[in-house]
Amino acid sequence: MNRGFDPKLNRWKEVEGRAYFVSGPDLGRLKVSFFGPFYGGYNIIGIDERDYSYVLICGNSRSYLWILARQPELSETVMASLTAKAKALGFDTGALIYVQQKNMATKQGAADVK
């Protein structure tokens, strides 16, 4: 389930997708489709291995990068660590768009950075 809050419409939008492991369930590499027969890569390149509270995901190229979290905010330490990892892997971290999470704490859903 891919879900995000649209502040202009003041409502949640969601779409159900299909995901398949590319190599096997022990490797964080999936192909995901939200729109018919078109699939995109979701490759886990960083994760909170203890609580699964956040994940750093990229597409099949360095054009797509997301930081997804279960809570509206991540600590500065975690954000700095994930951003440094992405930069070390060759991503243009200066192009990241940080979604404002103000007043999102009462809204159910994941926070993300693209």
Secondary structure, DSSP 8 states (H G I E B T S, - for coil): -EEEEETTTTEEEEE--EEEESS-TTS-EEEEEEETTEEEEEEEEEE-TTT--EEEEE-SSTT-EEEEESSS---HHHHHHHHHHHHHTT--GGG--B---TT-TTS-S-EEE-
